[in-house]
Amino acid sequence: MVGLLPQRVDVDNSLWDQTTFYGRLRHFFWVTDPRTITVRNAELDSAKELLRLYKIREEQPDTTRDQVIYAKKLYESAFHPDTGERMNVIGRMSFQVPGGMIITGCMLQYYRTVPQVVFWQWVNQSFNALVNYTNRNAKSTITPMRIGVAYVSATTSALVTALVLKNYLEKVASPLMQRFVPFVAVAAANCVNIPLMRQSELKDGVTVYSKEGQQLTESRIAAVKGISQVVFSRIFMAAPGMLVLPLIMEKLESYKWMQRMKILHAPIQTLLVGGL
């Protein structure tokens, strides 16, 4: 702890310079800390209340700077920036690392049979749909029908891509090439899932603000640019683990000691996905 507050914390802005890449990197590492998903709802609500009181200068006199900064971290990791409502745990960005590690590891491990492919692609697209819905622009309207269409379309595209490619590669390619089927399916589904889930933004535009925070206009061009960047970043983030790990596992599984411990293949891939 650093004692009583020597100066006020700007709780409405990042602790780091957001005009630099390093500042943005530090901010997002900080706000997506996976440890925050273990924090109880009561503590999250207390953090929200502390920030509310702090903004109107009615916090307890012995409130410290560390307490305010930690409350800011909890709030930004668990509450929607538009509505201020607490988000479900699985849909939070702080759950992306542990959740993505488990699902990706299992997709890479369980790809050899049709039921395995169907199940894990369905799990992955269900997870993605929940994340997209949880982090949507709350100011845009989205109906249950739209959510359902986006979810079914993304899941269908992932399954069709995975099964068709798997069937084709079984006939013409080596077993190693079949390990890359999950990545292709994930990429195809992201190209469908995200635009459909956020189609209202593409239709109506997103709000554009000035540097001073003043609302300027509604822009469909900004929506297209933003959603395109999301699609690209989702595929780019999945690439290292899903393209490098198959090569590593193909080599490891050639050793007899690795062949004797098949039950550990999925946990090993999960941990390696996190490392990559």
Buried (B, 14 or more C-beta within 10 A) or exposed (E): EEEEBEEEBEBEEBBBEEEEEEBBEBBEEBBBBBEBBEBEEEBBBBBBEBBBBBEEEEBEEEBBBEBBBBBBBBBBBBBBEEEEEBBEBBBBBBBBBEBBBBBBBBBBBBBEEEEBBBBBBEBBBBBBBBBBBBBBBEEBEBEEEBBEBBBEBBBBBBBBBBBEBBEEBEEEEEEEBBBBBBBBBBBBBBBBBBBBBBBBBBEBBBBBEEEEEEEEEBBEEBBBEBBEEBBEEBBEEBBEBBEEBBEBBEEBEEEEEBEEEEEEBBBBBBEBBBEB
